[in-house]
Amino acid sequence: MRRARTSGTVAQHSAAVQRPAVADIIRRATLGTAIGLLIQYALGMWVSLYVTVPAREHGGGVAAAIGRALSGGPAALAVHAGIGLLLLVGSIVLVVRAALARVPFFIVTSSVNLIAVAGAAASGAAFVNAGRTGASLDMALLTGVALLCQVLNLYWLGSGRPSGG
């Protein structure tokens, strides 16, 4: 058997074939963020109903509240805070990916998602820091806004127009 001649090296060809399209990258990141938000939402309900934040955890500011939730709080609260931080980092990455793709729709929805996730994180820190009772509702509503942004992204990607704005 004779091998067909190709231009370029096998490594170059292999890398070019394996590189996913921008729409695929955004789709994967969006789906991952949406799944993470659903897990966070369910875990947040669990924490809200069944976990008591000890009074010793109150005070010290937002950064101290996050540190205490991760290290000294009940295990469910630590997991909830950890997933929240991962969602915050993932949301930042999604905004960067949307900006690099130069698709205005994704830039807007990803930015609103980031603002909602950051707001939920701030509400969670306020809850741990001061025991603010309305923070649970704030976190749930902001998670809903973030999830709506991810659903809109997935719908847009499925509509066949991911490269348009």
Backbone hydrogen bonds, N-H to C=O, Kabsch-Sander energy under -0.5 kcal/mol:
donor,donor_aa,acceptor,acceptor_aa,energy
13,H,9,T,-2.3
14,S,10,V,-2.9
15,A,11,A,-2.4
16,A,12,Q,-2.2
17,V,13,H,-2.1
18,Q,14,S,-2.0
19,R,15,A,-1.1
25,I,21,A,-2.0
26,I,22,V,-2.6
27,R,23,A,-2.4
28,R,24,D,-2.5
29,A,25,I,-2.5
30,T,26,I,-2.6
31,L,27,R,-2.6
32,G,28,R,-2.6
33,T,29,A,-2.2
34,A,30,T,-2.6
35,I,31,L,-2.5
36,G,32,G,-2.4
37,L,33,T,-2.5
38,L,34,A,-2.0
39,I,35,I,-2.3
40,Q,36,G,-2.6
41,Y,37,L,-2.5
42,A,38,L,-2.3
43,L,39,I,-2.7
44,G,40,Q,-2.6
45,M,41,Y,-1.9
46,W,42,A,-2.0
47,V,43,L,-2.8
48,S,44,G,-2.7
49,L,45,M,-2.2
50,Y,46,W,-2.9
51,V,47,V,-1.9
53,V,51,V,-0.5
57,E,54,P,-2.0
58,H,55,A,-1.7
59,G,129,N,-3.4
65,A,61,G,-2.0
66,I,62,V,-2.3
67,G,63,A,-2.3
68,R,64,A,-2.7
69,A,65,A,-2.4
70,L,66,I,-2.1
71,S,67,G,-2.2
72,G,68,R,-2.1
73,G,68,R,-1.5
78,A,74,P,-2.2
79,V,75,A,-2.6
80,H,76,A,-2.3
81,A,77,L,-2.7
82,G,78,A,-2.5
83,I,79,V,-2.7
84,G,80,H,-2.0
85,L,81,A,-2.1
86,L,82,G,-2.1
87,L,83,I,-2.6
88,L,84,G,-2.0
89,V,85,L,-2.4
90,G,86,L,-2.9
91,S,87,L,-2.3
92,I,88,L,-1.8
93,V,89,V,-2.3
94,L,90,G,-2.1
95,V,91,S,-1.9
96,V,92,I,-2.2
97,R,93,V,-2.8
98,A,94,L,-2.5
99,A,95,V,-2.5
100,L,96,V,-2.5
101,A,97,R,-2.0
102,R,98,A,-0.9
103,V,98,A,-1.2
107,I,103,V,-2.2
108,V,104,P,-2.5
109,T,105,F,-2.5
110,S,106,F,-2.5
111,S,107,I,-1.9
112,V,108,V,-2.6
113,N,109,T,-2.2
114,L,110,S,-2.2
115,I,111,S,-2.4
116,A,112,V,-2.4
117,V,113,N,-2.8
118,A,114,L,-2.7
119,G,115,I,-2.4
120,A,116,A,-2.4
121,A,117,V,-2.3
122,A,118,A,-2.4
123,S,119,G,-2.3
124,G,120,A,-2.4
125,A,121,A,-2.4
126,A,122,A,-2.2
127,F,123,S,-2.1
128,V,124,G,-2.3
129,N,125,A,-3.0
130,A,126,A,-2.7
131,G,126,A,-0.5
131,G,127,F,-1.6
132,R,126,A,-1.0
135,A,132,R,-1.1
136,S,133,T,-0.9
138,D,134,G,-2.2
139,M,135,A,-2.8
140,A,136,S,-2.2
141,L,137,L,-2.8
142,L,138,D,-2.6
143,T,139,M,-2.2
144,G,140,A,-1.9
145,V,141,L,-2.0
146,A,142,L,-2.4
147,L,143,T,-2.7
148,L,144,G,-2.3
149,C,145,V,-1.9
150,Q,146,A,-1.7
151,V,147,L,-2.4
152,L,148,L,-2.5
153,N,149,C,-2.1
154,L,150,Q,-2.5
155,Y,151,V,-2.5
156,W,152,L,-2.7
157,L,153,N,-2.6
158,G,154,L,-1.8
159,S,155,Y,-0.9
159,S,156,W,-0.7
160,G,157,L,-0.8
161,R,156,W,-0.9
164,G,161,R,-1.2
